């Protein structure tokens, strides 16, 4: 079974503030699990869209039932692809773990789109959780479903902290832009 998580959220900030905050969201007190961030590529395409690729190293605690498969490993590498279209005021992001994919693969698809009618930036997130364990002949032993369910529940909890961290950075960005009379 593959699990999906979907969520929508409205940020009461303009598109510029949201995108600047997103690119500068680490470090913040809600993201102590982020250990390092490396920008791999940045470029502007012919349509004027900004593309960025980052590698992010994160740490975290795992449930006991996963430890026999990963041992003492507590870190993972994430690739993040971001595209910002200033004309349409839309930013899309794709995040995926690069390691432990046979245990669990987590793919996050996020779209941030500014609504002129509501003066908010809406976030639409879909996350796909898939484990490499199989159920053939009963050999999955329920691990596949447990890993996917645990990951989905953990993501839901983490999303709230992530939003708080991003909101903290957005407030800081907004103050800096106001000080420079840019908004």
Helices and strands as residue ranges (DSSP letters): E 3-11, H 15-23, E 34-44, E 50-59, H 64-70, E 75-85, E 90-97, E 105-115, E 120-130, G 136-138, H 143-179
